[in-house]
Amino acid sequence: MRARRVVAILAASVIAIVGALVAVEAIRIIGDAAEQPGLADFYDQPADAANGDPGTLVRSEALDGVPAASEAWRIMYRSTDLNGEPIVVTGIVVTPLGPAPDGGRTVLAWGHPTTGTDASCAPSRGFDPFIGIEGLRLMLDRGYTVVATDYAGMGTEGPDSYLVAQTAARSVLDAVRAARHLDGAEAGDRVVLWGHSQGGQAVLFAAEQAPVYAPELDVAGVAAAAPAADLTALMGSHLDDISGVTIGSYAFPAFASVYGPNVPGAELDAILTPAAVAKSPEMNRLCLLTNLEKLHGIGQPLVGDFFAHDPTTTEPWATLLAENSAGQRPIAAPVYVAQGADDELVLPADTATFVEHVRGLGDDVSYEVVPLATHSTIAYLALPTLDAWLDGLD
């Protein structure tokens, strides 16, 4: 009888917990739905939106469908591109409830993996803008304020910045500054950078650039899961497959847009075939996660007929790929890199070579290869080790 009573109590507890979780999620979904009408209005920039210092807020609005025990905002803020020109970027900020420590909360700056390049692909515009922040619950439970940039050119009008490292890095760092200006976020100057794939490139570059671009920020550590760190290796590994076509359809139009006006030979038709140039606008309008099958359907006939020349050996593209690869200068803070053993996009051998390169620069790198992890699962499967690594920063 006693055993039955214990089982009954445990069952009731499980039912209560599940019920509470369902109730929290239901409230969140209702809040997400309530935010959709008029959503596009937030992303329309005022005429003077870019006027102001990098990292200052243009506007913000509180969100309703937030994770448990937190409050959150959608933000529009100022930044600069790689040439120092003023731009406007969007993102979200989420912070745990309860009192912050003296000096404010550590800010976790998240760099998201590829979602596309069209404005509609911005994570902050999604029905649930938090779902793609890998490790969000972990970071909130650690007491961090989390800021997640959309990157320039996504969310709101701005230059296409896909894999343009300096612009992405500045979007990340200025998002931290913007969070510090936001009433209620309680953000301090201590920063941890965390990114996956495209976001890994962005946060590694942000860590390299922070001492010069944002010296007031105290970067305590930078973590990257399967980072797109070496663009030469990444593109070289996928010249003749569907991944190369998909990534290339986003990357090379962005590079041509950014560099083409000033760099001789950086026009799109100088590196892609006429067929690839013709299909690129159609592919650029499609978001990766929601249109992968359609993207691959468009791109598959271009496999073997996408690049007119090898961009890893053809100038100016070879130099542009190298200049937008991480490892340009030492990172003063500790670095954590996680790589999936079964990743077929960012190859384990390429990440291992990158790690050895930055160790040669003097970086303090903790490197983990996770068995069975793929490109899509590595950030989640690395969270237990990441959590322990973060403990070591405190």
N, C-alpha and C positions, 0 to 999 in steps of 0.2 A: 504493500500500500504506500509506503514511504517513497519507493522508487517511482511509482506512478505519479505521486504528487510532485516530485521533482521534475519529471518529464513534462507534466502539465504546466508547471510554472515556467519551464524553459520554453515550451511551445507558445505560451501566452506572451512571453517576453519577445520572442522572435516575431510573432504576429504584430505586436505593438510597434517594434522597430520598423518592420516592413511598412506598416500602416503610416507611421510618421514620415518615412522616406517618400512614400507615394503622395502624401499630402503636401510635403515640401515641393516635390517635383510638379505637382498639379498647380500649385500657386505660382511656381516659376513659369510654367507654360502659359498660364493666364496672363502673367505679366509680359512675357515675350509677345503674345498676341496683341496686347493693348498698345505696345510700342510701334507696331507696324504702320498704322495709318499716319501719313505725314512723315514717315521715316526719311524719304528723299530730301525733304526740306532742310534737314539738319546739315546735309552735305553741300548745299548751295553756299558758296562763299560770299560774304559781304564784299563790297567793292574795295575796302581797305584791309582785307583779311591778311595780306602778307606784310602789312606795315607794322613793324615791331621787332623786338629782339627774338632771336631763336630760343625756342622753349617756352615762350609766353603763350597764353591761351587766347584763342579767338572766341570760342564758346564752349560750353559744356551743358549736358543735361543728365539728370539722374535717371537711372534705369530701374524698372520694376521687377523684371524676371531675373533676379540675381541668385547666385549660389547661396546655400544656407549660411546664416550667421555672417553676412557680409552686406556691404553697400557698394554701388558701382555707378559709373558715369560713362557716357560717350563723350569724347573730347575732339575738338579741332584745335590744332596748335601750329605754331610757326617753326620752320626749320630752314635749312639751306641745302642746295644741291652741291655736287662736287666742285663746282666753280664758285661757290660762295653766294650764288644768287638766291634771294628769298623765295621760299615755297611754303605751301600749306599742306599739312598732313592730318590724318584722323587716326583714332584708335579708341581703346577703352582703358579705364582704370577700375580696379576692384580692390577693396581693402576689408580686412576682418573687422567685426564689431568689437567693442571694448577699448579700454584705454591703451594708448601707444606708449612705448618706453620714452624716457627722456631723450631728446634729440631726434625723435621721430622714428618711424618704421624703416627698416631696410626695404629698398625698392628692388623688386625682381622685374627686370626688363625682358620681356619675352619676344623672341624673333620667330615668327611662324614659318612653316615650310611652304612650298609653292602651292598657291590656291588659284593662280591665274595672274593676269595683268590688267584685265578690265576693271573699271571702277566697281562694278557689281560683284566682283570676286573678293572684295575686302571683307575680312572676318567680322569687323564691327557692324557690317550691314546684314549679317546673317540673322536668321530667326533666333538662334541661340548663339550670341557672340562669344560665349565662354567655352563652348564645347571643344574648340580646337586648341585651347591653351593646355598643353600637355604637362600635367603635374600641378594644375591650379589648386586643387584641394590641399595638396602637400604644402604648397607655398603659403596659402592662407593659414593653415594650421601652424606654420612656423611663425606667424605674425607678420608676414611680409605684405606690403602693398604691391600689387601686381599691375604693371602697365604693359599694354600690348599694342604696338604700332601696326597700322595697316601697310606701311611703307608709302613713299611718295608715288603719286599716280594712281593709287587705289583709294576707293572711298570717295575722295573729292578730286577736283581737277588738279593736275600737277604733272611734272615730267615723268615719263616711263622710267622706272628705276630698277627693273628686274635684273638682278645680279650686278648692278652698278654699285660697287661696294661702298664707296665713300658716301654716296647719297643715302644708301640704306643705313649705314652706320650712324649718320647724323640724324636720321629719322628715329633711330633707337635712342640715342643720347638725349635728343630734344624731347622725346616722350617722357623721359625721366624728369627732365626740368619742368615740363608741363604738369606732371603729377605733383611736383613740389609746390606749384602755384595753385593747386586745386583745393579749395576749402573742404575739409572732411577727409581727405586722403591721408593726412598725417604722415606724409612722406619725408624722410630724412635725406641726408646726402650719401649714405652708404648704399652701394649698388651691387647687385649680383646680376650678371647677364646670362641668359639661357636661351638657346635656339636650336632648331632642328632643320637640317638640310639647307635650303636657302637662308633660313634664319640663323643657322650655324655660321655661315659666311658673314652675315650681318653683325652678329654679336662679337665674333672674333675680330673683325675689322673695327668695331666700336671700341673694344678693349685696347686695340693698338692706337686708335685716334684720340681716346679720352684725355690723356695728359695734355694734349695741345688744344683740342676742341672744347673740352668741358673740364678744365682743371679743378673746378670746385667740387666735382663728384669724386667720391672715394670708391673706386671699383675694387671690391673685395675679392671677386672671383669671376671667372667666365667659364661656362659649361656649354658644350656643343654635342649634339647627337647627329652622327653621320653628316658632318658639315660639308657643304659644297665649297670646300676650302681651296682646292686647287682646280681652277676652271680649265686649265690646259689638260690635266689628267681626266677630268670629268668628260669634256667634249671628246677627247681622244679615245676614250673607252666606248663611245656610243656614236661614232661617225656613221655607221651603217646599220642602225637599228631604230625601232620606233621610239625609244627613249630619247635618242639624239634628235629625231625630228620634232618630238613634242617639246623638249627643252629648248631646242633651237628656234622653234616658232615663236617662243616667248623672248628668248635672250637676244637674238640677232636683230630683230626690229627695234628692241630697246637700245642696244648699242648703236645702231645706225642713227636712231633719233637723237641720242645724246652726243655721240662723237662725230657723226656724219658732217654736220655743218662746219667743223673746224679741223678734222683730221682727214687728209687726202686718202682716198681709197676705202673709207669707212662707210660707203654707201651700201645699201642692202643688196643691190643687184651685182655688187662686186664679189660677194661671197656665196650667195644662194643662187640656185638655178632659176630660170624664169618660172618654172612650174611651182617651185617653193615660194617665190616672191608673190605669185598670184594667190596662193592658198593661205599665206600668213595672216592677212587681215581676218579671214574667216575663223582661223584657229585662235587668234588673239581675243576674239569676242567671247570665247568659251572658257568657263571656269573649269579647272582641272578636276575637282572632286565630284562635281555634279554632271560633268560631260565627258568623262574619260573615254567611254565607249565611242562617242561621236568623234572626239579628237583623234582617237586611234583609227577610226574609219576614214577620216579625211587624210591622216598622215601616212597610213600604211602604203598607199601607192607611191609615196615620195621616198620610201626607204631605198637607198642607193641612188636617188636622183634629187637629193635635197641640197647638198653642198656642191657648189661649182668648183670650189677648191678646199683643201684641208685648212680649216681656220687655225689649227695649232701650229702650222708652219708657214702660213701666208700672212704677210704684213698688210695692213697694220693690225690685223686681227690677233696674231700671235702675241704681240706686245700688249694689246688691250686685255686679252685673257690673263696674261701674267700680271698686269698691273691691278686687276680686279681679283686676284687670288690673295688669300690671307697669308700671313707669314712675311709681311713686308718689314716689320720691325718687332723688337721684343715686347712681350706683354709683362708688365710688372707684377700683376696679380697671378695667383694660382690658376691653372687651367685644367679642366676635366673634359676629356673627349671619350664618347661612347660610340662604338661601331658594331653593327650587326654582322655576325659571321655569315649570314645568308643574304646580305644586302646585294642586290643585282644592279642597283643604280649607282650609289656611291660605293665603289668597290673597296673591300677591306685592305687590299694591297696599297691602294692610293692613299687611304687614310693613314696607314702605317708609315708610308713615306713622308707624308705631311708632318706627322708627329715627330719623326726623327729630325726633320728640317727645323721645326721650331724649338725642339730641345737643343739643337745646335746653336740657336740664337740665344740660348740661356733660359728659355721658358721652363717653368716648373709644371710639368704636365703629368697628370694621372690619366692613364689610358686603359680602357676596358673594352675587350671584345666580348660581346654577349652571344653565347651559342644560340642558334636557331632564330635569332632576331633578324627580321627583314628591314627594308628601308621604312616601311610604314609602322612597324612595331617597336623600333629601337628606342625611341624616346620614352615610351611607357615602360618597357622592360628594364630600362636603365635607372628608373626612379629610386629603387631601394639603395643602390650604390651612390646615386646622386645625393640622396638624403644624408647618408653617412659622410660624404665629402663636404656637404654644407655644414655639418656639425664641426668639422675640422677648421672651418673658416671663422667660427665664432670664438 
